[in-house]
Amino acid sequence: MEKAETKSPKWVRAFQIGLGIIAIILSIYVLAFPGATFFTIVYIIAVILFVVAIERIITEIFTHGSRGSKWGSIGLGILVLIISVIDMSYPVATGVFLLVILAIALLFDGIARVVHGLGSKSSGKVARTSSVVAGGIAIAFSILIMASPFFGAVLIGLLLSIALLIVGIQILVAGITGKRTVVMGR
């Protein structure tokens, strides 16, 4: 297989430059307000669930289907609608709840890694040590997040903003240079 570099069309380059700039601006905003970003995401997801629930309810009411599944789908749609309204009313509480659940999962994973690292005799010393260290870090982060969910929200916001910044820069550079790699067949 051969690789060849070609120039992207001008409209694609302009689109990439625009998207890259938007991604960089959003990442800077997220870096400035990392805690608020997490709770904003929770709110946006609640709004999306609200819209999806309304669609499900309306679709099931006005379409023909088996009676049992129709009313079951309507009932579940109403349940999603109620939960989404609660989430929109209390996005911080919902976010804290999600963070605590994730922190508990991270705690269990950390404990499992420490136990594996201490108990495994088949792995090498470096692998066992790294498993114990990674497990210890996971346990420490989970305890910090459970003690201060806002710390977890800030940490997630920072990680998202760094990833978004890197992606934004990559998109911007791709748009400015206009180069794309095309893999040619045999």
N, C-alpha and C positions, 0 to 999 in steps of 0.2 A: 504494500500500500504506500502511496505517495501522499505527502502533505504539501499543499500549496496555499499560499496566502493570497487572498483577494481583498479588494476594497469593498466595503459595504456601501449600499446605495445611500445617497445624501439624506433621504428622509429617515432611514434607519439610524444613521449617525446622529441626526438632530434629536430623534426620539431617545436614543441612549444618553445623550448629553443632558437632556431635560430630566429623564428619570434618575440619572446619576446625581444631578444637583438636588432633586427632591429628596433622594435617599440620604444625601449628606446633610441637608438641612434638618430632616427628621431625626437623624442620628445625633446631631448637635443638641436638638431640643430634648431628646431622651437622655443624653448625657447631663443636661442641666437639671432635669426633673425625673430621675430614674424611678423614684417611688411612685409618683403619680402615673407613670407610664403603665405599670402593672395593673393598677386599678382601672385605668382607662381601657385597657385591653379586656378586663373582666366585664366592664360595662358594655363595650362593643359586642362582645360575644353574647351577652344577655339580650341586646337589641336584635341581633341576628336570630337567636333562638325564638324571640317574640314573633318576628316576621315569618319564620319557618313554621311555627305553630299555627299562626293564622292561615297560612297557605294550606296546611294539612287539614285543618278543620273545614275550610271552605271547599276544598277539593273533595273531601269525603262526603260532605253534605250534598253536593250537586253532581256527583257521579254515581253510576249504578254499580253496585258490587254486592257481595254476599252481606246479608244483614249483620251477622256476627262480627265479621272483621271490620265492617263499616263503623259500627258503634264503638268497637274497641279502638280503632284508629282515632275517632273523634274524641273519645275519652282520654287517650294518651296525648292527643294534641292539646286538649284543655289543660292537662297536667303540666305539659311543657310550657304553655302560656302562663299558668300561675307561677311556676318556678322562675320563669324569665322575668315576670313582673317583680317578684321578690328580689331577684338578683339586681334588677335595675334600681329598685328602691334602696337596697343596701349593698352597693358594690364593694365597699371596704370590708364589710363583714364576710361577704362571699369570698373576696380575695384572701382574707386572713384564713378562712376555713380551708380553701384550696392549698394555701401555703403550709398550713399545719399538716394536712393529709400528705402532701409531698414530702415534708420534713420527716414524718413518721416512716414513710417508705424509704427515704434516704438513710434514716437511722438503722432500719432493718438490713439494708444493703451493706452499710458500713460494718455492722456487727458480723454479718456473714463473711465479709472479706477478712476481718480480723481473725475470726475462728478458722477460716480456711488457711490463712497464712500461718497461724500458729500450729494447726493440726496436720497440715499436709506434709508428708515426708517424701512424697514422690517428686515434688517440685524442687528446683534449685534454691539456694539460699537467697539469691537476689530476687527471684520471683516471689518467694515467701515474704521477704522483707518489704518489697514494694506493695504486696497485697495488704500487709498490716498497716503500712503508712497510708495507703489510699483509704483503707477502712477507717483509720483514725481521723483522717481529714473529713471523710463523709460524716462520721459521728459528730465531730466538732461543728461542722456546718449545720447539721440537723438540729443540734442543741441550740445553736445561735438563732436559727430561724424560728424554732418553737418558743424561745425566750423573747425574741423580738421579730414578729412577722414583718415589720417594716424593713428590717435588715434584709430579709429574704426578698422583699419587693424591690429594694434598691439594688441588690445583687443581680436579680433577674433583669432589671432595667439596664444596668451597666453592661451586662453581657450582651443583651439585645442591641444596645446602641453601638457597641464595638463591632459586632457582626454586621450591622446595618451600615456603619461607616466604611468598613472594608469592602462590602459589596458595592456601595455607592461609588467609591473611588474606582473600583474595577470597571464598573459600567461607564463611568465618565471617561476613563482612559480608553476604553474600547470605542466609545463614540468619537473621541478626539482623534485617535490614530486611524480609525476606520478599518483596521486590519481584522480579518477573521481567518481562521485556519479551516480549510476544507480538506477532508480526507478523500482522496481519489481512490476509486476501485482499481482492480487489476486491469 
